[in-house]
Amino acid sequence: MKKNLLLSACLVTLFFLSATAQVKCEWGNIDTRYAVEKGVVIKTKGVSSATAWRGERVNFQLLVRNSGADSQVTYSFTAPRCGKSVIPVENVVGGFVQPVITDKFTGCGYHDVEANGCNLSADRICGDATTLLESNTARGLWLTVQVPQDVKAGTYKGGVTVTADGKSKTYNYTINVLNRVLPQPAEWRFHLDLWQNPYAVARVHNVDLWSPEHFEVLRPYMLKLAAAGQKVITATLTHKPWNGQTYDPFGSMVTWVKKADGSWWYDFTIFDKWVEFMMDCGIDKEITCFSMIPWQLSFRYYDQASDSHKEIKCAPGEDAYAEFWGGMLKAFSQHLKEKGWFEKTFISMDERSLEQMTAAIKVIKTYAPGMKISMAGLYHPEIEADITDYCLDIENYKSYTPELLARRRSEGKISTYYTCCSAEYPNLFTFTDPADAEFIALEALVRDLDGYLRWAYNSWTAEPEKDSRFTAWPAGDTYVIYPFSISSVRWERLVQGIQQFEKYKILLDEAQSKGDKAKVARLKKILDKVDISRIAAESEKMVKEFRDGLNRM
């Protein structure tokens, strides 16, 4: 670990009893996951002020300590004010940062989760107004303030009132709102692609898959995702496209039916419901459909003659594969055109070989001319021109040369990067330093990329509120938000970084359009200080300097 206060979840609990609670608070900082274990002495660099554009959201963290007996601690927020101008109190959200079990960086590969440690990491921002703060412990109280686009510029003063044992005290903070406007998330240019898992939501909420109740409980999650500028709808065309690697496997949103006469019929009802729902939530730029090349190369369909589900195994390049997919692609293309979705739909594959991709692309071009293709994985120059949305992993993204990126951008193509279990920094594990999550968007700026992809928005573990460890990956790799649409430290910092990406782009566009070479040079100097080779020790410093530099512009 770099700066995190991660402590063993298996320690013996020690109680230091006294007659009354001794709850005291001080402003902490958003770069620290404050420990909650017994007897821990925490030093904090207090931060009670922030600078924001109108339309931006900013974060604070109050450190709450209890040196006495166990105590029920409550909090409330007051609306930030600047003269007669008010940021509504509804725009101030947050809660106590609760611990989850985590481990350490292990890379990829199935392993016994108990073999890699049993630590606690403060990550889950629980919205409950009351928490039990045990004797001799400390916990962070997180605040996220959404500054409206239409408030006037100025210095806003808000407060957090903490109550324990009938005694209350208010802790004030300030937000310096600049006379600049950040667009609505739907207008952000950062291409955010976090894969959604609706199957996990059905399990956690105990509702029938694709029922009205399912869509009702899905909505808060997808509205939260839309508010981060998400551009992509994750859809599935086949059963278990990733071989059921998640705790809640992905099914197919398309029903493949081989009729008794040997002909094929495809039911797009669930696919349509899902896409329409996501668009209604404000996510409507792309529909990525997985996968013509599933990991097991096995395809499930319903066989009408035997009244049973069957599997067919075939690989790209085989006649059986072209025949199996040809009819579906024809029907799917026609359906998409009728719905008006053809231009924004992509046949999507991830981490597949050049040989498989080349064969699959040939089938797509033959049976669905004009269909767009997206891929996340290695760089294959032989098929680059065919990939409209190309995402390279962080270990290979240097294959994007400036010339290649310029050409792809001129052709309206998207070029992004992703991190997964193979990269320790920057990433979104539950033990990751919070600043690393913000760094992710800055790295896209440094590399002149359009955005970032990650494979798991909400593919939860069995008990994600308690234990973020899961089989093949470092803890937290499978999700960045919690059940019931509860936020995380990782999530808030990721969004904070995306906002900095947008601000930089706006300032750069303005300077270039005005021919202000001096301002362009100052912006470049700010960005030049963002260096991934220093992230292990200096992510906190780099993201803060970048934020401060933009706000001074």
ZIRABEL-V175627 format. One line per field, one symbol per residue. ss: DSSP state (2 for helix, 1 for strand, 0 for the rest). phi: phi as a letter, one per 20 degrees, with the letter a starting at -180 (. if undefined). burial: # if it has 16 or more other ideal C-beta (glycine too) atoms within 10 Angstrom, else .. Layout:
ss = ???
phi = ???
burial = ???
This chain:
ss = 0000001100000000000000111110000000000000000000001111110011111111110000111111111111001100222111111111110000000000222200111111110001111000111111111100000001111111111100111111111111111000222000111100022222222000000222222222222222000101111100000000000000000011110000011110222222222222000001111100000001111110000111111000002222222222222222222220022211111100022222222222222000011111100000022200111110002220022222222200011111000000000000000222222222222200001111000100000000100100100000100122211122222222222222222222222220002222222222220002222222222222222222220
phi = .ecfeecffdfffdddebfcfceccbfeceeceffcffmeeddcefccbbdbefnedcccbeeddcedfgbeddbbddffccmeecegffedcqrfeeecfccbfcmepfbffffdnbddcfbeefeffcbedfgmcbbedeccdeeffdeffqeddcbcddcblmdcbddebcceeeecceffgfefegeecdfecfffffffelcfgmfgffffffggfffffffengdceeccdcflfdmmfegdfeeeeceeceffenedccddgfgfffffffffeodbebcdddbfcffdlccebeeffelbecccdbcgoeffffffegffffffgfffffemdgfdececccldfffffgfffgffffdbgnfeccbdrfecffdgfeefddcdffecffffegffffffffemedcccccbfedfcfbcffeffgfffffgfffffgeleerbcbfbebefffcffdceebkecfgnfeaccdgmlefcgffffffgffffgfffffffgffffemefffgffffffffeecffdfgdcfgffffffgffffef
burial = .#.####.#...........###.#.############.....#..##.#################.##.#.#.#.#.##.#....#...#############.##....#.#..##.########....#.###############...#....#.###.###......#.###.##.#.#..#..#.#############.#..#..#...##.##..##.###################..############.#.....#.#.#.##..##.##..##############....####...........#.#....##.###.##.###.##....##.#######.#...##.###.##..##..#######.##..##.#########..#..#....#..#....#########.#######################.#.#############..##.####..###########.####################.###..#.......##.##..##..#.#..#..###.###.##.###.#
